[in-house]
């Protein structure tokens, strides 16, 4: 058996390659850049640890926990500090803790009395019309009211997707919300009765899943996966074309300025959607991947600032803060990084990770680092009572950050299914298909392995014949 080609060295591709290798299926991973991990990257400097992209990993599935265990990373894993459980939303230019219980919801100043009364009507709101795709904004306004949209959900969408609730599709971006409404007829009922189902499956909602990282940041995970692959990773090796033959795939790639090609039994594409649109695919059935270039990835800038603890008035006793558009600030929100995990800042100092841009204000993300430091500092001064100057600065721009599952995204997913069905041996996985979080990508990498195993087993039976066919031949 020839090896399986994995295109893309992000967390999806690395996970798939590691699991295939565990099953004694040869793998070769092709990564166009000079490192693995994709947006996951950590840097330690001057006693601070800054994350380039995501700051935490959610333990939403047993598959996430199993991967950490199998990699021997349990001793390097840190769960977030229980004292930092608060989540803040900005309203009236001040941080307000999100309620954690029905009593807390009644008392919170985050919503007006009218909005709280409106929520009591939610169980009596009719299900949406399944023949019409709703945006997140339409869904929330219909079920919860305008105030929840403007002062909570807009902030959440900005923090998770860096997206626009007017454009994101509920069934595509938040399929569990859509499923809960259809099954229970109410989000409140679904929260109560759905908990039993999640407990049986071992799955946890993202709102309640344990958060963790590692002693030297999330980069520990892709680095460890790469080391386990024992030299089967080809860096600086962009793939230009895939050519299907009767029993294999010819992967055409470049290395050191030279054109190369290698035969593989199957191919997994685990890169970006716009990257897929640039690969020439010659298959027995026509394959057109050019439309994947239409999937929108807004730019996002990450700005990490360090301060003396005494220069920050807010206690930073939580995960971080999200900021709705109506508040008029320029940052989407901030993570209180040094409150979550140890050794993110020197003694007596704190680390704050803020995000700017996204679908809300893409032009802001592309400003110079110094301009973004100033923009971030101005907002943090107003919100967290910061005095003095930063003791640490770090900036990174992701020109194409997060795929937006906007209205109409179903056509892309339908095309992905069509490609896999009509082009045996070519598999698609990753954040453009199965969810944007790190844990989603791990699960996507795990799940594609099962599909590959089935394909290879079927191909082997076809090549060697079934036991019944072999017995018949011997008898003849």
C-alpha positions in Angstrom: 0.0 0.0 0.0 1.2 3.5 -0.9 1.1 6.2 1.7 -1.8 8.6 2.3 -1.0 12.2 1.3 -2.1 14.8 3.9 -2.1 18.3 2.4 -1.9 21.0 5.1 0.1 20.9 8.4 -2.4 22.6 10.6 -4.0 20.7 13.5 -6.5 18.8 11.3 -3.8 17.4 9.0 -1.4 16.6 11.9 -4.1 14.8 13.8 -5.2 12.7 10.8 -1.6 11.9 10.0 -0.8 10.8 13.6 -3.9 8.6 13.8 -3.2 7.0 10.4 0.4 6.3 11.4 -0.9 4.6 14.7 -2.9 2.3 12.5 0.2 1.4 10.5 -1.0 3.3 7.4 1.9 5.1 5.9 1.5 8.9 5.6 3.3 11.8 4.0 2.3 15.3 5.1 2.9 18.3 2.7 3.0 21.8 4.2 3.6 24.8 2.1 5.1 27.0 4.8 8.3 26.5 6.9 6.4 25.2 10.0 3.5 23.2 11.2 0.6 24.3 13.3 -1.2 26.9 11.1 -2.5 29.7 13.2 -1.4 27.9 16.4 1.9 29.5 17.3 3.4 30.6 20.7 6.3 32.8 21.5 8.1 33.3 24.8 10.0 36.6 25.2 11.1 38.7 28.2 9.2 36.5 30.6 5.9 36.7 28.6 4.2 34.0 26.6 2.1 35.3 23.7 -0.2 33.3 21.5 -0.4 34.2 17.8 -3.9 32.8 17.3 -6.1 30.8 19.7 -5.3 30.9 23.4 -7.2 27.8 24.6 -8.3 24.4 23.6 -11.8 23.2 24.6 -12.3 19.6 25.8 -15.6 19.3 24.0 -15.1 15.7 22.9 -13.5 12.5 24.3 -11.5 12.5 21.1 -9.7 15.6 22.3 -8.8 14.1 25.6 -7.7 10.9 24.0 -5.3 12.7 21.6 -3.6 14.5 24.5 -3.3 11.2 26.4 -1.9 9.3 23.5 0.7 12.0 22.8 1.9 11.8 26.5 1.0 15.5 27.1 -1.1 15.1 30.3 1.7 16.4 32.5 2.2 19.5 30.3 -1.5 20.3 30.1 -2.9 23.1 32.3 -6.6 23.6 32.8 -7.7 27.2 33.1 -7.7 28.6 36.6 -11.1 28.0 38.3 -10.8 31.6 39.8 -10.9 32.9 36.2 -14.3 31.6 35.3 -16.0 34.9 34.8 -16.9 36.1 31.3 -17.5 39.8 30.8 -19.6 41.7 28.3 -19.2 45.4 27.9 -22.4 47.5 28.3 -22.5 51.2 29.0 -18.7 51.3 28.6 -18.1 49.0 31.6 -17.5 45.3 32.1 -20.5 43.3 33.3 -20.3 39.7 34.3 -22.4 37.3 32.3 -24.9 35.6 34.6 -24.3 31.9 35.4 -27.6 31.0 36.9 -31.3 31.9 36.6 -31.0 34.0 39.8 -27.9 35.7 38.3 -29.9 36.5 35.2 -32.6 38.1 37.1 -30.2 40.3 39.0 -27.8 41.2 36.1 -27.6 44.8 34.8 -26.5 43.4 31.5 -30.2 43.3 30.3 -33.2 45.6 30.9 -36.3 44.4 32.7 -38.1 44.3 29.4 -35.5 42.0 27.8 -35.7 39.7 30.8 -39.4 39.5 30.5 -39.1 38.9 26.8 -36.9 35.9 27.5 -39.7 34.3 29.5 -41.7 34.1 26.2 -39.0 32.2 24.4 -40.5 28.7 25.0 -43.7 29.9 23.3 -42.0 31.2 20.1 -42.8 29.1 17.1 -40.1 27.1 15.3 -38.6 28.8 12.3 -39.5 28.0 8.8 -37.1 25.3 7.6 -37.6 26.2 4.0 -35.9 29.5 4.7 -32.3 29.9 5.9 -32.0 32.4 8.8 -29.1 34.5 9.7 -27.9 34.5 13.4 -29.4 38.0 13.7 -32.8 37.0 12.5 -32.8 33.9 14.6 -31.9 35.6 17.8 -34.2 38.6 17.3 -37.1 36.2 16.6 -36.5 34.0 19.6 -34.9 36.3 22.2 -35.4 39.9 21.1 -33.3 42.8 19.7 -31.6 43.6 23.0 -30.1 40.2 23.3 -28.8 40.5 19.7 -27.3 43.9 20.1 -25.7 43.5 23.6 -24.8 39.8 23.8 -25.0 37.7 20.6 -23.2 40.4 18.5 -20.4 40.3 21.0 -20.3 36.5 21.0 -20.2 36.3 17.2 -17.4 38.9 17.1 -15.4 36.9 19.7 -15.9 33.5 18.2 -16.1 34.0 14.4 -14.9 37.7 14.1 -18.1 37.6 12.1 -21.3 39.5 11.4 -24.5 38.1 12.9 -26.4 39.7 10.0 -24.5 37.4 7.6 -23.7 34.2 9.5 -26.1 31.3 8.8 -27.6 29.7 11.9 -27.8 26.1 10.4 -24.2 26.4 9.1 -22.4 28.4 11.8 -24.4 27.3 14.8 -26.0 24.0 13.7 -26.6 22.9 17.3 -28.8 26.0 17.9 -30.8 25.1 14.9 -31.1 21.5 15.9 -32.2 22.4 19.4 -35.0 24.6 18.1 -36.2 21.9 15.8 -36.0 19.1 18.4 -37.3 20.9 21.5 -39.0 23.9 20.0 -37.2 26.2 22.5 -33.6 27.0 23.4 -34.5 27.1 27.1 -36.1 23.6 26.9 -33.1 22.4 24.9 -30.7 23.6 27.5 -32.5 21.7 30.2 -33.3 18.4 28.4 -30.3 18.4 26.0 -27.9 18.2 28.9 -28.9 14.5 29.5 -28.1 13.6 25.9 -24.7 15.4 26.0 -23.9 13.5 29.2 -24.6 10.1 27.5 -22.5 11.0 24.5 -19.6 12.3 26.5 -19.8 15.6 24.5 -19.7 19.0 26.2 -21.1 22.3 25.0 -18.5 24.8 24.2 -19.8 27.1 26.9 -19.2 24.5 29.6 -16.3 22.5 28.2 -13.0 22.7 30.2 -10.4 25.0 28.7 -6.8 24.1 28.7 -3.4 24.9 27.2 0.2 23.7 27.8 3.2 24.9 29.8 4.7 26.6 26.7 1.5 27.4 25.0 -0.7 25.7 22.4 2.2 25.3 20.1 3.2 22.3 22.2 0.5 20.3 20.5 1.5 20.7 16.8 5.2 20.4 17.7 4.5 17.1 19.5 2.4 15.7 16.7 5.1 16.7 14.1 7.8 14.9 16.2 5.6 11.8 16.4 5.4 11.7 12.6 9.1 10.9 12.5 10.3 12.6 9.3 7.1 12.1 7.3 6.5 15.9 7.2 7.7 17.8 4.1 7.9 21.6 4.9 8.1 24.2 2.2 6.4 21.8 -0.1 3.3 23.4 -1.7 1.1 21.0 -3.7 0.1 22.3 -7.2 -1.9 19.4 -8.6 -3.6 16.1 -7.9 -4.0 13.6 -10.7 -6.2 10.5 -10.3 -5.4 7.2 -11.9 -7.1 3.8 -11.6 -5.6 2.9 -8.3 -3.7 5.9 -7.0 -3.3 9.6 -6.8 -0.2 11.4 -8.3 0.6 14.4 -6.0 2.6 17.1 -7.8 4.5 19.4 -5.5 7.5 21.7 -5.3 10.6 21.5 -3.2 13.6 23.8 -3.4 12.4 25.2 -6.7 12.0 21.8 -8.3 8.8 20.1 -9.5 8.3 16.8 -7.8 5.6 14.1 -7.9 4.7 11.1 -5.7 2.1 8.4 -5.9 -0.3 7.9 -3.0 -3.2 5.6 -2.2 -5.4 8.5 -1.1 -5.3 12.2 -0.4 -6.7 14.3 2.4 -6.9 18.1 1.9 -6.7 19.8 5.3 -5.6 23.3 4.3 -7.7 26.5 3.7 -10.7 26.8 1.4 -8.9 29.4 -0.8 -5.9 27.2 -0.9 -8.0 24.3 -2.2 -9.3 26.6 -5.0 -5.7 27.0 -6.3 -5.0 23.2 -6.7 -5.5 21.7 -10.1 -7.4 18.4 -9.8 -7.4 16.0 -12.7 -9.9 13.2 -11.9 -12.0 10.7 -13.7 -15.0 12.8 -12.9 -14.6 16.6 -13.6 -13.9 18.5 -10.3 -14.2 22.3 -10.1 -12.9 23.7 -6.8 -12.6 27.3 -8.0 -15.7 28.4 -6.1 -14.0 27.7 -2.8 -12.2 31.0 -3.3 -15.5 32.7 -2.6 -15.5 31.6 1.0 -14.8 34.8 3.0 -11.9 34.9 5.4 -11.8 38.4 7.0 -8.5 39.7 8.3 -7.9 39.7 12.1 -5.0 41.2 14.0 -3.9 39.8 17.4 -2.3 42.3 19.8 -0.7 41.1 23.0 0.2 43.7 25.6 1.9 43.2 29.0 1.5 45.6 31.9 2.5 45.9 35.5 -0.2 44.5 37.7 -0.4 47.7 39.6 -1.2 49.7 36.4 -4.4 47.8 35.7 -7.4 48.7 37.9 -9.7 45.8 36.9 -9.1 42.6 38.9 -9.0 40.5 35.6 -10.8 37.8 37.4 -12.1 36.0 34.4 -11.6 34.6 30.9 -11.9 37.9 29.3 -14.3 40.4 27.8 -16.4 40.6 24.6 -17.5 44.0 23.2 -20.7 44.5 21.1 -20.5 46.8 18.1 -23.0 49.2 19.7 -20.5 50.1 22.3 -18.3 51.9 19.8 -14.9 50.4 20.7 -12.5 49.2 18.1 -11.2 46.0 19.6 -13.5 42.9 19.4 -12.6 41.8 22.8 -9.7 40.7 25.0 -8.6 37.5 26.8 -7.0 37.9 30.2 -4.3 35.4 29.3 -2.2 35.6 32.5 -5.3 35.0 34.6 -6.1 31.8 32.8 -2.8 30.0 32.9 0.5 30.3 34.9 3.8 31.7 33.5 2.1 33.9 30.9 3.7 37.0 32.4 6.6 37.8 34.8 5.8 38.1 38.5 3.9 41.3 39.2 2.8 41.6 35.6 -0.3 40.6 33.4 -0.8 39.7 29.8 -3.9 40.8 27.7 -4.6 39.4 24.2 -6.9 41.6 22.1 -8.3 41.1 18.6 -9.1 43.7 16.0 -10.8 43.6 12.6 -12.8 40.7 11.4 -16.0 41.2 9.4 -16.9 44.1 11.7 -14.0 46.3 10.6 -11.6 44.6 8.3 -9.8 47.8 7.4 -8.6 48.2 11.0 -6.8 44.9 11.1 -4.5 46.0 8.3 -3.1 49.1 10.1 0.5 49.2 11.1 1.6 47.5 14.4 2.2 50.8 16.1 -1.2 52.1 15.1 -2.8 48.9 16.4 -0.9 49.1 19.7 -2.2 52.6 20.2 -5.8 51.7 19.2 -5.7 48.7 21.6 -4.2 50.7 24.4 -6.8 53.4 24.1 -9.7 51.0 24.4 -8.0 49.1 27.3 -7.4 52.3 29.2 -11.1 53.1 29.0 -12.4 49.6 29.8 -9.8 48.3 32.3 -8.5 51.4 33.9 -5.0 51.0 32.7 -2.3 53.5 33.6 1.3 53.6 32.4 2.8 52.1 29.3 3.0 48.5 28.2 6.0 46.5 29.3 5.5 44.0 26.4 4.1 44.2 22.9 3.4 41.6 20.3 1.4 41.8 17.0 0.5 39.5 14.3 -1.9 39.9 11.3 -3.9 37.0 9.8 -4.9 38.4 6.4 -7.3 35.4 6.0 -8.3 34.4 9.6 -11.5 32.5 10.0 -13.8 31.1 7.3 -17.3 32.7 7.6 -20.2 30.2 7.4 -22.4 32.9 5.9 -25.8 32.6 4.4 -25.6 30.2 1.4 -22.7 28.3 2.9 -24.7 25.1 2.4 -23.7 25.1 -1.3 -20.0 24.8 -0.4 -20.7 21.9 2.0 -22.8 20.2 -0.7 -20.0 20.6 -3.2 -17.5 19.0 -0.7 -19.8 16.0 -0.3 -20.2 15.8 -4.1 -16.4 15.9 -4.6 -15.8 13.1 -2.0 -18.6 11.0 -3.5 -17.6 11.4 -7.1 -13.9 11.3 -6.6 -13.0 8.2 -4.5 -9.8 8.6 -2.6 -10.0 12.3 -2.2 -11.0 13.5 1.3 -11.8 17.0 2.6 -11.4 18.0 6.3 -10.7 21.0 8.4 -12.0 24.3 9.6 -13.7 25.2 6.3 -15.9 22.1 6.7 -16.3 20.8 10.2 -16.1 23.9 12.5 -13.6 26.6 13.3 -12.4 25.9 16.8 -9.2 23.9 17.5 -11.2 21.1 19.1 -13.5 21.0 16.0 -10.4 20.6 13.8 -9.1 17.8 16.0 -12.4 15.9 15.7 -12.4 16.6 12.0 -8.9 15.0 11.7 -10.0 12.0 13.8 -13.2 11.5 11.8 -11.6 11.6 8.3 -9.4 8.7 9.4 -12.4 6.4 9.6 -13.5 7.4 6.1 -10.0 6.7 4.8 -9.9 3.3 6.4 -13.2 2.3 4.8 -11.9 3.4 1.4 -8.6 1.6 1.7 -10.3 -1.6 2.9 -12.8 -1.4 -0.1 -9.9 -0.8 -2.5 -8.0 -3.8 -1.1 -11.0 -6.0 -1.5 -11.5 -4.9 -5.1 -7.9 -5.5 -5.9 -7.5 -8.9 -4.2 -11.1 -10.1 -4.4 -13.4 -11.0 -1.5 -12.9 -14.3 0.4 -16.0 -15.8 -1.4 -14.6 -14.9 -4.8 -11.2 -16.3 -3.9 -12.7 -19.6 -2.7 -14.7 -19.8 -5.9 -11.6 -19.3 -8.0 -9.7 -21.9 -6.1 -12.6 -24.4 -6.4 -12.7 -23.9 -10.2 
